[in-house]
Amino acid sequence: MSVRFILGRAGSGKTRHFLEQIRLLLEENPLGPPIYWLLPKQATFQAERQLTCLLGGFTRVRVVSFDQLGKDILTDCGDVGIPQVTALGRQMVVGHLLRKHQDDLRFYSASARRPGLAAQLDSTFGEFERAGIDAPTLQNLLNSLEPADDPASSLADKLHDINLLLTAYNAHIGQDRLDPQRRLKLILDRVNRCPMLKRAIVFADDFFDFSGYEQKLLTAVAAVSARTEIALLIDPDSPAVRDIRSIPDELSMFHRTERTYRLMQRALLEAAVKVEPPILLKESRRFVSAPLAVVERNLFVELPDDERPTSNVQRPTSNKKPTFDVQRSTLDVQSS
C-alpha cells in the first residue's frame, strides 16, 4: 500500500521502466496477482501492442483506462445487474424535464424546447461528474451567489436552472437505476470492498493531469492496492520536485504536470497513503544523438539578456540586372 512517482522529461524512459517492471513480474510469476497498466483510453491499444511484441503473450496484465477500471471494479463486486441509464437515455430524460419545468426556469425558460439544449445540459452534467460536483454542492454555491452585488448577472439564474434540473433528474430516475453520475459514486464506494485490488499492482502512465473523479479513484485504488507507481512528465530538477509545498511557476514548461504532482501528493497525504521517494530519470534514452538531446533540454529555456546571441544577419542584395528571359516574360504579361 505504497505509492512511488516516476519523474522524468520526454524520452527519459518512464514507459520503458513500466515495461521492464511488468516483464520481470511476469517472469517471476505468470499467474500471480493482477497487474493494471492505467493509461488514457486512446493509448491502451498501443500499449497492448507493445506488451505483445515484447512478451509474445501475457495473462495477469490488464491495460485499462479509468472507465474500464471502473467496469472491472463493479464486475468484481457483483454490481453489473443494476439497470443503467445510458447517455442517450439521460438526454431524453433531461429534455422531458425541460418541458415539464419550463415555467420554473429563469434563464432557460425561453429556450427550453430548443433542439440541442438537452444534449448541452447533459454535457454539463458530465463535466460536473468528472469534477466531483453534485446537487448539494451546486446549492451551496447558489446560496453564496444569490446576494450578489450585480443583479444583472446571469450566473445565478443559470446555476438555479441547472440545480433545479439536476435535482429533478435525480428524483426522476429514483434509487433503482444507475446513471453515469451514480455509477462513478458507486465505483468509489466499491474500491475498498474490491477483492481484486487487494493484491493488485497498478502502474499509471501517460497522464498530464487528472480530473476530480480520476484523482479520487486513483487515490482510493492506491490506498488498497499492494503497490502503485505513477509516471509524470516533469523535469527532475524542478523546484516542485524538491519541495512539494512550493507553488509551480505558471510560466514553467511543466506547469501542468507539476500542478498535478502537487495535487496528487496532497490527496495521498490526506488519504494516509505512504509515498516513497520518487525515481528521478535524468538521462535521455530516446534521443541517441547528443546534440538532439541538448536541443530537447534547452529549446524553451529563457536565457538572460547578456547571454542571448545577437543576430547580425543581413539580407543579401543583388545588383544584377534581370536577364533577357525575365524581361521578355514581363513584357508578355503586360501585353496580354
Secondary structure, 3 states (H helix, E strand, C coil): CEEEEEEECCCCCHHHHHHHHHHHHHHHCCCCCCEEEECCHHHHHHHHHHHHHHHCCCCCEEEECHHHHHHHHHHHHCCCCCCECCHHHHHHHHHHHHHHCHHHCCCCCCCCCCCCHHHHHHHHHHHHHHHCCCHHHHHHHHHHHCCCCCCCCCHHHHHHHHHHHHHHHHHHHCCCCECHHHHHHHHHHHHHHCHHHHCCEEEECCCCCCCHHHHHHHHHHHHHCCEEEEEEECCCCCHHHHCCCCCCCCCCCCHHHHHHHHHHHHHHHHCCCEECCCEEECCCCCCCCHHHHHHHHHCCCCCCHHHCCCCCCCCCCCCCCCCHHHHHHHHHHHHC
